[in-house]
Amino acid sequence: DTGLIERNIELYFSGVVKPIYDDNPCLDGGVRAKKLGPINAWWITGFDGGEKALIGFSTAFADYILMEPSEEYAPTFALMQEKIYMSKIVVEFLQNNRHVSYEDLLNKIETT
């Protein structure tokens, strides 16, 4: 979320790629890949009442959802997950409670 894609800096990824219908984060059944991309966009999904929001990204060839980061990127991923979770709370609360006050929203964030 630091604007690298918007500044046309090519970003690539490596990891184990699995089909979208396989939601098991274990590496079994996946294909190891290195330097795929470049990444054209990143996005967040899961604002439909599910348990958590997910980070996804797109290349010219496919869309991907990040199930679990490598150890090296885990701290960065944790910070991003925190931001995403906060925005998920806000979006879903406001969608379900259209006539609430700002104080109600703050209370929801604090109690969650």
Secondary structure, DSSP 8 states (H G I E B T S, - for coil): --STTTTT----EEEEE--TT----SSTT-EEEEEE----EEEEE--SS-S--EEEEE-SS-EEE--S--GGGHHHHHHHHHHHHHHHHHHHHHHH-TT--HHHHHHHHHH-
